Amino acid sequence: MRSIWNGAISFGLVSIPIKLVNATESHSISFRQIHVADGGRVRYRKVCELDGEEVSSDEIGKGYEEADGSIIPITEEDLARLPIATAKTIEIVSFVPADEIDPLQMDAAYYLAANGATAAKPYTLLREALKRSRRVAIAKYALRGRERLGMLRVVDDVIAMHGLLWPDEIRAPEGVAPEASVSVREAELDLADALMATLGEVEMASLHDDYREAVEAMIAAKAGGAFEPAEAVVEPAGGQVIDLMAALENSVRAARASRGAEEAGEGGTGAEVTPIRRGTASAAAAPKAVGGKKSTAGAAGRKTAAAGRKTAAKSTSTASSAAAESGGKKSTSAASRSAPTARKTSSAAAKSASAATKSASTARKSTSTAAKSASAAAKKTAAAKKAEPRKRSSA
């Protein structure tokens, strides 16, 4: 990389020869001004106001304009003779914690490269001292005709310098903050925290300039003659925020859904969105299961139905036996008459079983009462038997 300034770093009695190299570069696309009618380029011509002649760059110098409009010429030799210690030196004035530097002061960034073999040792010493102390160096230097403020820090194995604005160049934020008194609820802060946690972190290296890429693609298409302008999709601007809580909830839901889609694409699982309820609402308690003794009504019903089925089967069997044992037409007729009777008995038994099942269902509802009544009746019967006097047998 080409150096833009040569000098030295000075701290105490140590001097480190260095070269100043730009640490940043602009990738923005530059356009030329053209004449729309014929596409001819429009250039800026530097013309002297006194004689109207165009002048070249090597004929152009500097001058300071007074209040009355008169110009005082200033040459590079005049600037070089100024008694400024930082003309060719980056003079370190202090070492401070990095968090004491206001990011508002940050300006251009440069790399400081060791200039020559003799600079390697003091350069490494300063770099390692900055690393171990976890501090940054505040320095003054002169560049492009003015004295500037800088901050030296370590980036990987290189010392970098950030140009800083002077403290009086930072404007006070007067009249910028909202004048109305606004209170923020804890629930809103919780949702804001949830949104920040959901958005998470981003790899800075993954960020890129979409607009520049689109412009480059358009230029390439126009150069190839295949450019077809498409109508831009403009999303409607958001209206006034009426319900901040709803807006925050929707933002959290959308962010989690987006992250869930990304994780699903990578083989992960989607995020589940749990809506945050506003206000206090008492949750209805689930009814507890009521424990108790096992119901005997169902068993009693099943026994009654079984008894009915047994009676029907017995009647059918009796009729069949009677028909088999009787001979002649009378016996056959009697058996024929007995068969319908048996079927009626079986049907009646089935109805009795169905009624018993219904009775069992009804009995389940009053199990506790029936059990108590049965127990009381049994006790009364037992007491009556004990109290009844025995009869004497006559001789």
Sequence and secondary structure as in RCSB ss.txt:
>XXXX:A:sequence
MRSIWNGAISFGLVSIPIKLVNATESHSISFRQIHVADGGRVRYRKVCELDGEEVSSDEIGKGYEEADGSIIPIT
EEDLARLPIATAKTIEIVSFVPADEIDPLQMDAAYYLAANGATAAKPYTLLREALKRSRRVAIAKYALRGRERLG
MLRVVDDVIAMHGLLWPDEIRAPEGVAPEASVSVREAELDLADALMATLGEVEMASLHDDYREAVEAMIAAKAGG
AFEPAEAVVEPAGGQVIDLMAALENSVRAARASRGAEEAGEGGTGAEVTPIRRGTASAAAAPKAVGGKKSTAGAA
GRKTAAAGRKTAAKSTSTASSAAAESGGKKSTSAASRSAPTARKTSSAAAKSASAATKSASTARKSTSTAAKSAS
AAAKKTAAAKKAEPRKRSSA
>XXXX:A:secstr
  EEEEEEEEETTEEEEEEEEE           B TTT  B     B TTT  B  GGG  EEEE TTS EEEE 
HHHHHTS  TTSSEEEEEEEEEGGGS GGGEEEEEEEEE SGGGHHHHHHHHHHHHHHTEEEEEEEEETTEEEEE
EEEEETTEEEEEEE  GGGS   TTTS  S     HHHHHHHHHHHHHH    GGG   HHHHHHHHHHHHHHHT
                S HHHHHHHHHHHHHHHHHHHHHHTT           S                SHHHH
HHHHHHHHHHHHHHHHHHHHHHHHH  HHHHHHHHHHHHHHHHHHHHHHHHHHHHHHHHHHHHHHTHHHHHHHHH
HHHHHHHHHHHHS       
